[in-house]
Amino acid sequence: MSKTGMFTTLKSEIDSYFDRDPAARSRLEVCLVYPGFHAMVLYRPAHWLWQNGWFLVARCLMHIARMVTGIEIHPAATIGKGLFIDHGHGVVIGETACIGDHVTLYHGVTLGGISLKQEIRHPQVGNDVIIGAGAQVLGPVTIGEGARIGANAVVVRDVAAHTSVVGIPAHTVKTADEAFTAYGTPQDVTDEDHVRLAQLEEEVRLMKESLALLVRRNKEKTE
């Protein structure tokens, strides 16, 4: 990437904080106190170094980024423009991960691998995806464009574009909103599994009441 292209990409990342964080007051503030931005400032040259064979230098640069920000990004990972890492601490992005444009990651997110082979073993994340705090996305799964992954979800299968998933393991609960969804977690969703469980609990309660009534009537007849 050229210097002009790198600065353009960094500018888009600064702008992403204004689009997705109402607490951001100025570009200077973003540059000085946002660890997600600091991590990306170091990632861009580290990725260039990695692509040009300077593997150890690239890893050392990202090791410094981890010590300073608490965010661990492998320099070989591919990251598009406008990445917004909110709060940031505990974010892990693995070696073969690929992240599209305008993606939002919250603290504690892991884009991790489950294979020891030298192959694509980390998530492939599409454009405009939001991944909530603590979510674990594991293996070479594909996260479709515009998907929303709720906080603390564990994703081990592909997620279709423009859907919201929650839970362990993650399952689809609704079509994703077009608007920004904080923490990737829909606030107006009814979890179908919980609804079914509530229905079963109500049926069991009614059965117990009916059984108790039958037992009481039978006892009255025998007395």
C-alpha positions as CSV (number, residue, x, y, z in Angstrom):
1,M,0.0,0.0,0.0
2,S,1.3,3.5,-0.9
3,K,1.7,6.2,1.7
4,T,-1.2,8.1,0.3
5,G,-3.4,4.9,0.4
6,M,-2.3,4.2,4.0
7,F,-3.1,7.7,5.2
8,T,-6.5,7.5,3.4
9,T,-7.2,4.2,5.2
10,L,-6.2,5.6,8.6
11,K,-8.5,8.7,7.9
12,S,-11.4,6.4,7.2
13,E,-10.7,4.6,10.5
14,I,-10.7,7.9,12.4
15,D,-14.0,8.8,10.7
16,S,-15.5,5.5,11.7
17,Y,-15.2,6.5,15.4
18,F,-17.4,9.5,14.7
19,D,-19.9,7.3,12.9
20,R,-20.2,4.7,15.6
21,D,-19.1,6.2,18.9
22,P,-21.2,9.1,20.2
23,A,-18.5,9.7,22.9
24,A,-15.9,10.8,20.3
25,R,-15.5,14.5,20.3
26,S,-12.6,15.3,18.0
27,R,-10.2,13.7,15.7
28,L,-7.4,14.6,18.0
29,E,-9.1,12.8,20.9
30,V,-9.4,9.7,18.7
31,C,-5.7,9.9,17.8
32,L,-4.6,10.3,21.4
33,V,-6.8,8.1,23.5
34,Y,-8.5,5.4,21.4
35,P,-6.5,2.1,21.7
36,G,-8.3,0.6,18.7
37,F,-7.0,3.3,16.5
38,H,-3.5,2.9,18.0
39,A,-3.6,-0.8,17.2
40,M,-4.5,-0.1,13.5
41,V,-1.8,2.6,13.2
42,L,0.8,-0.1,14.1
43,Y,-1.0,-2.9,12.1
44,R,-0.8,-1.1,8.7
45,P,3.0,-0.9,8.5
46,A,3.4,-4.3,10.2
47,H,1.1,-5.9,7.6
48,W,3.2,-4.2,4.8
49,L,6.4,-5.6,6.5
50,W,4.9,-9.1,6.7
51,Q,3.9,-9.0,3.0
52,N,7.5,-8.0,2.1
53,G,9.2,-10.7,4.1
54,W,10.1,-8.8,7.2
55,F,8.3,-11.4,9.4
56,L,10.1,-10.9,12.7
57,V,10.1,-7.1,12.6
58,A,6.3,-7.3,11.8
59,R,5.7,-9.6,14.7
60,C,7.7,-7.3,17.0
61,L,5.8,-4.3,16.0
62,M,2.5,-6.0,16.7
63,H,3.8,-7.3,20.0
64,I,4.4,-3.6,21.0
65,A,0.8,-2.9,19.9
66,R,-0.5,-5.6,22.2
67,M,1.5,-4.3,25.1
68,V,0.3,-0.8,24.6
69,T,-3.4,-1.5,23.7
70,G,-4.3,-5.0,24.9
71,I,-5.3,-5.8,21.3
72,E,-3.6,-8.7,19.6
73,I,-3.5,-8.7,15.8
74,H,-1.4,-11.0,13.7
75,P,0.4,-8.9,11.0
76,A,-0.6,-11.4,8.4
77,A,-4.3,-10.9,8.9
78,T,-6.1,-9.0,6.2
79,I,-8.2,-6.0,7.4
80,G,-10.2,-3.7,5.2
81,K,-10.8,0.0,5.7
82,G,-12.9,1.6,8.5
83,L,-12.4,-1.0,11.2
84,F,-13.8,0.2,14.5
85,I,-12.5,-1.6,17.6
86,D,-14.5,-0.2,20.5
87,H,-12.8,-0.3,23.9
88,G,-10.6,-3.0,22.5
89,H,-9.0,-4.8,25.4
90,G,-8.8,-8.5,24.8
91,V,-9.5,-8.5,21.0
92,V,-7.6,-11.2,19.2
93,I,-7.4,-11.4,15.4
94,G,-5.6,-14.5,14.1
95,E,-3.1,-15.0,11.3
96,T,-5.4,-16.0,8.4
97,A,-8.4,-13.9,9.5
98,C,-9.9,-11.7,6.8
99,I,-12.0,-8.6,7.8
100,G,-14.0,-6.6,5.3
101,D,-14.7,-2.8,5.3
102,H,-16.5,-0.9,8.0
103,V,-16.5,-3.8,10.5
104,T,-17.1,-3.1,14.3
105,L,-15.5,-5.3,17.0
106,Y,-16.1,-4.8,20.7
107,H,-13.7,-5.8,23.5
108,G,-13.1,-9.4,24.2
109,V,-13.8,-10.6,20.6
110,T,-11.8,-13.5,19.3
111,L,-11.4,-14.3,15.7
112,G,-9.6,-17.6,16.4
113,G,-8.4,-20.7,14.6
114,I,-9.1,-24.3,15.5
115,S,-6.6,-26.1,13.2
116,L,-2.9,-26.6,13.6
117,K,-2.4,-26.9,9.8
118,Q,-0.9,-24.2,7.6
119,E,-4.2,-23.3,6.0
120,I,-7.0,-20.7,6.2
121,R,-8.1,-21.5,9.8
122,H,-9.6,-18.2,11.0
123,P,-12.9,-16.4,10.3
124,Q,-13.6,-14.6,7.0
125,V,-15.7,-11.5,8.0
126,G,-17.7,-9.6,5.4
127,N,-18.3,-5.9,5.1
128,D,-20.4,-3.9,7.7
129,V,-20.4,-6.8,10.3
130,I,-20.8,-6.0,14.0
131,I,-19.4,-8.5,16.6
132,G,-20.4,-7.9,20.2
133,A,-18.3,-7.9,23.3
134,G,-16.9,-11.3,24.3
135,A,-18.1,-13.1,21.1
136,Q,-15.9,-16.0,20.0
137,V,-15.8,-16.7,16.3
138,L,-13.8,-19.8,15.8
139,G,-12.5,-21.6,12.7
140,P,-12.6,-20.8,9.0
141,V,-16.3,-19.7,9.2
142,T,-17.8,-17.1,6.8
143,I,-19.6,-14.2,8.4
144,G,-21.8,-12.7,5.7
145,E,-22.1,-9.0,4.9
146,G,-24.1,-7.0,7.4
147,A,-24.4,-9.8,9.9
148,R,-24.8,-9.0,13.6
149,I,-23.2,-11.3,16.3
150,G,-24.5,-10.8,19.8
151,A,-22.3,-10.3,22.9
152,N,-20.8,-13.5,24.2
153,A,-22.0,-15.6,21.3
154,V,-19.9,-18.6,20.2
155,V,-19.9,-18.9,16.5
156,V,-18.6,-22.2,15.0
157,R,-20.7,-22.2,11.8
158,D,-21.2,-19.8,8.9
159,V,-23.5,-16.9,9.5
160,A,-25.7,-15.7,6.6
161,A,-25.6,-12.2,5.4
162,H,-27.9,-9.7,7.1
163,T,-28.8,-12.0,10.0
164,S,-28.5,-11.6,13.8
165,V,-27.2,-14.5,15.8
166,V,-26.9,-14.9,19.6
167,G,-26.2,-17.7,22.1
168,I,-23.9,-20.7,22.6
169,P,-23.7,-22.1,20.1
170,A,-24.9,-19.1,18.1
171,H,-28.2,-19.4,16.3
172,T,-30.2,-17.0,14.1
173,V,-32.9,-15.0,15.8
174,K,-33.9,-12.4,13.2
175,T,-33.0,-10.5,10.1
176,A,-30.3,-7.9,11.0
177,D,-31.3,-4.3,11.2
178,E,-30.0,-2.0,8.5
179,A,-29.1,0.6,11.2
180,F,-26.2,0.3,13.6
181,T,-26.8,-2.3,16.4
182,A,-24.7,-1.6,19.5
183,Y,-22.8,-4.7,20.6
184,G,-24.4,-6.6,17.7
185,T,-27.2,-7.6,20.1
186,P,-30.8,-6.9,19.0
187,Q,-32.9,-5.4,21.7
188,D,-36.3,-6.3,20.3
189,V,-35.8,-10.0,19.6
190,T,-37.7,-13.0,21.1
191,D,-35.5,-16.0,21.3
192,E,-37.5,-18.9,19.9
193,D,-35.7,-21.5,22.1
194,H,-36.7,-19.6,25.2
195,V,-40.3,-19.3,24.0
196,R,-40.5,-23.1,23.4
197,L,-38.9,-23.7,26.8
198,A,-41.5,-21.4,28.5
199,Q,-44.3,-23.2,26.7
200,L,-43.0,-26.6,27.8
201,E,-42.7,-25.4,31.4
202,E,-46.3,-24.2,31.3
203,E,-47.5,-27.5,29.9
204,V,-45.6,-29.4,32.7
205,R,-47.2,-27.1,35.3
206,L,-50.7,-27.8,33.9
207,M,-50.0,-31.5,33.8
208,K,-48.9,-31.5,37.4
209,E,-52.1,-29.6,38.4
210,S,-54.2,-32.1,36.5
211,L,-52.4,-35.1,38.1
212,A,-52.8,-33.6,41.6
213,L,-56.5,-33.1,41.0
214,L,-57.0,-36.7,39.8
215,V,-55.1,-38.0,42.8
216,R,-57.2,-35.9,45.1
217,R,-60.5,-37.1,43.5
218,N,-59.4,-40.7,43.6
219,K,-58.5,-40.3,47.3
220,E,-61.9,-38.8,48.0
221,K,-63.6,-41.8,46.3
222,T,-61.7,-44.4,48.4
223,E,-62.4,-42.7,51.7
